[in-house]
Amino acid sequence: MARRMVAEMQESLSDPLRPGERHLFRISVLGEGPETLDYLDGDDILLHLSLRPATARLVVNDRIDGGWGTETGLTLPAGALNGLEVALTIGATVEVEAAGCRLRHGPLRGDLCEARRLRGTAGFSRLRPPRVTGGPWLRLDACHAPGGIRGRVGGFGEASATLHLRVAEEEVARLALPPGPGPRRFAVPAPEGLAGGAALRFLCRGTEGDEVALGEARFARRLRGALEHCGRRGARGWAAPLDAPGGPPLWLEVLVDGRPLGQARADRPRPDLAAADPDLARRGFLFHFPEPLDIPPGEDRAVTVRVAGTGIELRNSPWRLGRASASPLEPLREEG
């Protein structure tokens, strides 16, 4: 009899995943049903692995906004299933290795580096902590005015380093990064006079003077977006940098009657907007309120959505939610 599938592995991912990380697992077949592992960001499954003993297949997929993507899979030797070791290499596409077989799944619909939690059935166990096989990396959270340039860098050991921002060959900002393990966050004010759409180059220089290029991003001075719907349970819409196509997703602050409730990242699929502008293909956002809003009769609530670190509100913000007063009917009176 197949056992009931219960999630046994629960692991929080406090640090963001990094491109090039190699995650190693062992899978034991404990029943006829599949053994599964999910990389989660809220309700989204950014990466789903399923070992299916009945068909001797290891399947890879994702589920974004409640919809499953296109799966890929490996057919494995039947004798290799129990105690199977699986290696995952993290990136925009994921490389999966098992029993001498290899597949590349992607490009991913979600950003796997945003995974916050691992959830797996009892057959999954982690062999050892993640190992980074890639070099230095850059993760941008913002690159616009007036919010500034914010993000994380890592992959260059525990020594101190210097982050350099250049436009063409001109340096527009420099920031010393303190020593220490793990990713290092940085924040740089928006450079004065920097034109919208300018290509920023990010470089890192170590203590020995070696310089490594981390990547490029377009700087935005104009932002666009709209709060499209708001109800008692949440808000949704879209936001994007207007003059920096391909720029990092915007972070949005959500407030109710001026009280901050949290943030949302505008990186969800929007195929309806992509038809008008390909850069809007993944600029949607969805924010679930921690609890449904309590709106007494005759009162309303003002829901504000603005770009994080700025005072820029989206179109249709604030959105007012109200509840009509209950007014009992007066009794009918006879005339005459």
Secondary structure, 3 states (H helix, E strand, C coil): CCCCCCEEEEEECCCCCCCCEEEEEEECCCCCCCEEEEEEECCEEEEEEEEECCCCEEEEEEEECCEECCCEEEECCHHHCCCEEEEEECCCCEEEEECCEEEEECCCCCCHHHCCEEEEECCEEEEEEEEECCCCEEEEEEEECCCEEEEEEECCCCCCEEEEEEECCEEEEEEEECCCCCCEEEEECCCCCCCCCCEEEEEEEECCCCEEEEEEEECECCEEEEEEEECCCEEEEEEEECCCCCCCCCEEEEEECCEEEEEEECCECCHHHHCCCHHHCCCEEEEECCCCCCCCCCCEEEEEEEECCCCCECECCCEEEECCCCCCCCCCCCCC
